Amino acid sequence: MTDESVVDSGAAANACPGCGAETAAGDRFCENCGTDLLLVAGGTPDGAVVPSPRGCVVCGAEIDADGFCTRCGVAQPAVRDRVELDLTGAAGVSDRGLRHHRNEDAMAIRVTADPAGSGRPEHIVAVVCDGVSTSDRPDDASKAAADAAADVLLAAVRAKADLAAATADAVAAAQTAVVDLAGTDGARNAPACTYVSVVVAGDTATVGWVGDSRAYWLGEPESCCLTVDDSWAQRMVASGALTDAEAFADPRSHALIAWLGADAGMVQPHVTTVPLTGPGAVLVCSDGLWNYVPDAEQLADIALPKAGDAPFAVAVELTALAIDRGGHDNVTVVVVPFNPRSGDL
Amino acid sequence: MTHPNFRVDVYQNEYLHQGADEVNAIVTVTSGGEAVSSGSTSASAAEVIIVDCSGSMDYPRGKMIAARQATAAAIDALRDGVAFAVIAGTDQARLVYPQQGGLVPADARTRAAAKSAVNGLKAGGGTAIGRWLSLANQLFLGHPNSIKHAILLTDGRNEHETPAALANTLADCEGKFVCDCRGVGTDWEVDELRRVSTALLGTVDIVADPSGLTEDFRKMTDAAMSKAVADVVLRLWTPQGATVKFVKLVAPEVLDLTSRRMTKSQQVGDYPTGSWGQESRDYHVCVGVHPAGVGDVMLAGRVSLVLTGAAGDEVLGQGLVKATWTDDMVLSTRINPEVAHYTGQAELAGAIQEGLEARKAGDLDTATAKLGRAVALATESGNQDTAELLSKVVDIDDPVTGTVRLKAKVSDVDAMTLDTRSTKTSRVRKSSS
């Protein structure tokens, strides 16, 4: 799958990605349809099933309007089972994995291009949310949260607002979006998800999170995890009660102690701002990846140096690795390459 | 022609543990909306009232008088234009009104004439319920497109024909009309009348005191008049290789429809539901499937409410029963409250009937155990009406555990009332948390 704003090779080089109309160099918006020519956006689509013209993937019989086989009843693959985004400035893969029946992870990416027309990305927003599978509609929760937060962060970078404050606002917007899904029938199993966002602007990354989805810095001077999980295991380790190994061996290790949702109470986002020196990449992911490769140095060994100019290939490779090692959970990986701009700083 | 909207809601835990091969769901069907409430006069209806006139109806004397009054009240409750007739039942079936045969449309004149004929009814003779129903079935023949309903009143056992003859008649009548049955007094057989009401998709109840008949007949007729659509089937699609373990109506009462399947194709079967007014019913569907792998999702059943008729089938509403295999125990062990509730209600009905049967047979240990279990189930599910009826048959030491003692003396009325109403279910309580 490619981003929908990618222009057909047959179209004029300066055609609007929205409507195909010709645009003039330096235009900020398409004169014809109003599309923002400096924005590249992508994310998890709605979960609809698009039946294959060859019929059921198992038995070949006709598919009904609800996406099930009319003979064997098997649910047909959903678009959302595997989402691939290969954008200028960031790339992501989100995969159902092997053991879950649907992809409850969601991602959203927004990239604004340098208004001077250099073609380089100026600001990059990446959000990953992981639906809590024991809640109702966790897939809807994660998508609503990722989309809402990405739009708030995009508006903030354009307005040159304070990004730490904007990240807190983005978490609040994501929380509202998830709470709105809960409806009025009480919060028995209110929709819920985790949250992690990264905004790369200039030479800093602003990271915000709630729950156990993570952001890593991979590269110079030292690869490291930028987030601290809101999980039982992390709390045990932080309080000194258990070692890393002991805590993660416990069946409760993954129990979340913070999440987004109507039953989450007061949501207190963690926000941190990290100066980037690079070169390297910011990796944003759900626990479907880091369960198998938690260590930043190991991740860096796989991702670097390719991440700098082939972030999509790295996202594909890391996702494949998680699936090869069991694919027990949904896997979402977003890679944002960072190359210091020597000279123009 | 417009038909009411049928809303179909499915309640289930679709998550199954690895290897699980059974899918349970409660399917709530609600028919309603404006088509029903405003369109009630547009549906043509036919009504036959069958009054037991056997000799025993004179003992006590008030019974025959009450039956005449009740029949008159039912006639008054007929909408103008409804085709109707009244049958007097003994060891034969006799058309009381109209005398010339067939059904006549209700109007002021025919109602008055019918009531006058009913006033002349006298008790004398035996009881052959099958013959009464056969005549009703014949009368309905000329009204294929009407919503057909009968009321059957009896006070005694079906002594003047064989059980096989009644069974044959019931088989002939199945699907032709709906029949609500009432037993007056305590000399009739609950099982026997329940067989009739079950086959003809109607209700059965006891009217212990004849003075209650008039109100009851009026209510039954009103309910029949409110029906807007007949010949609706519950159509169940299942995947290839699956088996339908059962299909039961579970609210407002328990009625096992499994054996009533009309097979349309290997994967599709129709189950009769009778006629519908503005109402809501719950069905419990249980499908056996071949287990798929963890992470796989399957449609285990598609439930459609289908109006069948000469003009072809029309789907009025449908819902999906799904199966998703998971290794997440939190998901797969979740108890669906609706499924649990109605599983309990079906067990409750069975426990009461078996308990009363054992009590009659003198097996007091089984009776105590079964009725105790019934008390516990009724208490747990908040089925107040049934709990109250049970308390007239057993002394309850602990309603929660179902510790009970059989009462030394139980009136026939109380035992029969409990038996007759054992299939009545309570609906799921809204969770308060």
Interface residues (C-beta under 8 A of the other chain):
Chain A: C59 D64 D66 F68 C69 R71 C72 G73 V74 A75 R96 G97 L98 R99 H100 H101 R102 S133 T134 G186 R188
Chain B: T238 P239 Q240 G241 A242 Q267 V289 A292 V294 G295 D296 V297 M298 L299 A300 R302 L320 K322 T324 W325 T326 D327 D328 V330 L331 S431 S433
